């Protein structure tokens, strides 16, 4: 009789082994899902389908940009004290100033300017700001991180005119 109870005890272990293995599999899938979704290195282009469908509109914008003849020059400066905040992670360390000039090399004013920037190796982390008028152009403070290839996308508007600009630039170590 005692042999039967020993076999029953062994038999009760197997359902718990199956449950344990299923829970382990769920845990591992959760870790894999988190690492796949949370990695800023892997990014799907925003609105990729809409961009493909409206490719001709993008080409018309590039032609309009060429006709306007505007030029953009980015300058990277130390953050002035009035823009500085308490030290810590995420503190702006670079003042990005965009100088916009027309085809005759005259500074452009009365613009609303928006800048997007991201480190190519971490394209999921996009820094965006509406640039404010300041001496030498339009600027905003950013927390630019590691040295390497950065992409800058600028959009400037004045009334019904819209100008777009894109540049990939290698930045050295940023303070």
C-alpha positions in Angstrom: 0.0 0.0 0.0 2.9 2.3 0.8 4.2 1.7 -2.8 0.9 3.1 -4.2 1.2 6.3 -2.2 4.8 6.7 -3.3 3.8 6.4 -6.9 0.9 8.8 -6.4 3.3 11.3 -4.9 5.6 11.0 -7.9 2.6 11.4 -10.2 1.5 14.6 -8.6 4.9 16.2 -9.3 4.5 16.1 -13.1 1.6 18.6 -13.4 3.6 21.1 -11.4 6.6 20.6 -13.7 4.4 21.4 -16.7 3.1 24.5 -14.9 6.6 25.6 -13.9 7.9 25.2 -17.5 4.9 27.2 -18.9 5.6 30.0 -16.3 9.3 30.0 -17.2 8.4 30.3 -20.9 6.0 33.2 -20.3 8.7 34.9 -18.2 11.3 34.5 -21.0 8.9 35.7 -23.7 8.2 38.8 -21.6 11.9 39.5 -21.3 12.3 39.1 -25.1 9.3 41.3 -25.8 10.6 44.0 -23.5 14.0 44.0 -25.1 12.6 44.1 -28.6 10.1 46.9 -27.9 12.3 48.9 -25.5 15.5 49.1 -27.6 15.8 52.6 -29.1 18.3 51.3 -31.7 15.5 49.6 -33.7 13.0 52.1 -35.1 10.4 51.9 -37.8 10.2 55.1 -39.9 7.3 57.1 -38.6 4.3 57.1 -41.1 6.3 55.1 -43.6 3.2 54.1 -45.6 1.9 57.7 -45.8 5.3 58.9 -46.9 5.4 56.3 -49.7 1.9 57.0 -50.9 2.6 60.8 -50.9 6.1 60.6 -52.4 5.2 63.1 -55.1 4.2 65.6 -52.4 7.6 65.2 -50.8 9.3 65.8 -54.2 7.2 69.0 -54.7 8.3 70.2 -51.2 12.0 69.6 -52.2 11.5 71.6 -55.4 9.9 74.4 -53.4 12.8 74.4 -51.0 15.2 74.6 -53.9 13.2 77.5 -55.5 13.1 79.5 -52.2 16.9 79.2 -52.0 17.1 79.5 -48.2 20.1 78.1 -46.4 20.5 76.8 -42.9 23.7 76.7 -40.9 23.7 75.0 -37.5 26.0 76.2 -34.7 26.6 74.4 -31.4 27.3 76.6 -28.4 27.6 76.2 -24.6 24.3 76.7 -22.8 24.0 80.2 -21.4 23.3 80.6 -17.6 19.7 81.8 -18.3 18.9 78.5 -19.9 20.8 76.3 -17.4 18.8 74.2 -15.0 19.8 72.1 -11.9 22.5 69.5 -12.7 21.3 66.0 -13.4 20.6 63.5 -16.1 18.8 65.1 -19.0 20.1 68.6 -18.4 20.6 70.5 -21.7 24.3 70.7 -22.5 24.3 72.3 -25.9 22.6 75.3 -27.4 21.7 74.6 -31.0 21.4 77.7 -33.1 20.0 77.6 -36.6 21.0 80.6 -38.8 18.6 80.9 -41.7 19.4 83.1 -44.7 17.6 83.7 -48.0 19.1 83.3 -51.5 20.8 86.8 -51.2 22.4 85.7 -47.9 20.1 88.0 -45.8 19.0 86.7 -42.4 15.4 85.5 -42.3 13.1 86.7 -39.5 9.5 86.3 -38.5 9.7 82.5 -38.9 8.4 79.7 -36.8 11.2 77.1 -36.7 11.0 73.5 -35.4 14.0 71.2 -35.1 14.2 67.4 -34.6 17.5 65.7 -33.8 18.5 62.2 -33.1 21.6 60.1 -32.7 21.7 57.6 -35.6 22.5 54.7 -33.3 19.5 55.5 -31.0 17.0 56.8 -33.5 14.1 56.0 -31.1 15.2 58.9 -28.9 14.2 62.0 -30.8 14.9 65.5 -29.4 12.4 68.1 -30.6 12.0 71.8 -29.9 10.5 75.0 -31.3 13.5 77.2 -31.8 13.2 80.7 -30.3 14.6 83.9 -31.9 17.9 84.9 -30.5 21.1 86.7 -31.4 22.5 84.9 -34.5 19.3 83.0 -35.5 16.9 80.7 -33.8 17.9 78.4 -30.9 17.0 75.9 -28.2 18.9 73.9 -25.6 19.3 70.2 -26.2 20.8 67.3 -24.3 23.0 66.0 -27.1 24.7 62.8 -26.0 27.4 60.6 -27.5 29.7 61.6 -30.3 28.8 60.1 -33.7 26.4 60.6 -36.5 23.4 62.8 -35.7 20.5 63.7 -38.0 18.9 67.1 -37.9 15.5 67.9 -39.5 14.4 71.5 -39.6 11.1 73.0 -40.7 10.7 76.7 -41.0 7.3 78.4 -41.7 6.3 81.9 -42.7 2.7 82.5 -43.5 1.9 79.9 -46.2 5.6 79.2 -47.1 7.2 76.1 -45.7 10.9 75.2 -45.9 12.3 71.8 -44.9 16.0 71.0 -44.3 17.7 67.7 -43.4 21.4 67.2 -42.6 23.4 64.3 -41.2 26.4 65.5 -39.3 29.1 63.8 -37.3 29.5 65.5 -33.9 32.5 65.1 -31.6 32.3 64.8 -27.9 29.7 67.3 -26.6 30.2 68.9 -23.2 
